[in-house]
Amino acid sequence: MKMGKYIWVNVEIDVNKPLCLVFPLKLKNGKERQIDVKYKRLPSFCFGCGNMGHEIRLCKADEKMR
């Protein structure tokens, strides 16, 4: 089996919850590895709070953290 750099998956997500940017993956040997998640064809997405529907420049949650 050849291991590549990328894996493509289609998933259903609850758009009312923040998107994850890192996913924990358990390997067969019992170890856990953090996998970076990249999304394609998203509508407006906020990297401040992780929610869809607005961008970071319009994020109310991000303003509170500044």
C-alpha positions as CSV (number, residue, x, y, z in Angstrom):
1,M,0.0,0.0,0.0
2,K,1.4,3.4,-1.0
3,M,0.9,6.3,1.4
4,G,0.3,9.7,-0.3
5,K,0.4,13.2,0.8
6,Y,-3.3,13.8,0.5
7,I,-6.6,12.0,1.1
8,W,-9.8,13.2,-0.4
9,V,-13.1,12.6,1.5
10,N,-16.6,13.8,1.2
11,V,-18.3,14.5,4.5
12,E,-21.6,15.9,5.9
13,I,-21.0,18.7,8.4
14,D,-23.3,20.6,10.8
15,V,-22.8,24.2,9.5
16,N,-24.1,25.6,12.8
17,K,-20.9,24.3,14.6
18,P,-17.3,25.6,14.0
19,L,-15.3,23.7,11.4
20,C,-12.2,21.9,12.6
21,L,-8.8,22.8,11.2
22,V,-7.0,19.8,12.6
23,F,-8.3,16.2,12.9
24,P,-6.9,13.6,15.3
25,L,-6.2,10.3,13.4
26,K,-5.5,7.0,15.2
27,L,-3.0,4.9,13.4
28,K,-2.9,1.1,13.4
29,N,0.1,1.0,15.7
30,G,-2.0,2.9,18.4
31,K,-0.3,6.2,17.9
32,E,-2.3,9.4,17.2
33,R,-1.4,11.9,14.5
34,Q,-2.8,15.4,13.9
35,I,-4.0,15.9,10.3
36,D,-4.4,19.4,8.8
37,V,-7.9,19.8,7.3
38,K,-8.5,21.8,4.1
39,Y,-11.9,22.6,2.8
40,K,-12.9,23.3,-0.8
41,R,-15.7,25.4,-2.1
42,L,-16.7,26.9,1.2
43,P,-19.0,30.0,1.3
44,S,-17.6,32.8,3.5
45,F,-15.7,31.3,6.4
46,C,-14.3,33.0,9.5
47,F,-10.8,31.8,10.7
48,G,-11.4,33.7,14.0
49,C,-14.3,31.7,15.4
50,G,-14.5,28.9,12.9
51,N,-18.0,29.5,11.7
52,M,-19.4,30.0,8.2
53,G,-21.5,32.9,7.1
54,H,-19.0,35.7,7.7
55,E,-15.3,36.5,7.3
56,I,-12.8,37.3,10.1
57,R,-13.0,41.1,9.4
58,L,-16.7,41.0,10.3
59,C,-16.4,38.6,13.3
60,K,-17.9,39.8,16.6
61,A,-16.2,36.9,18.5
62,D,-12.8,37.9,17.1
63,E,-13.3,41.6,18.1
64,K,-13.8,40.4,21.7
65,M,-10.5,38.6,21.7
66,R,-8.5,41.6,20.5
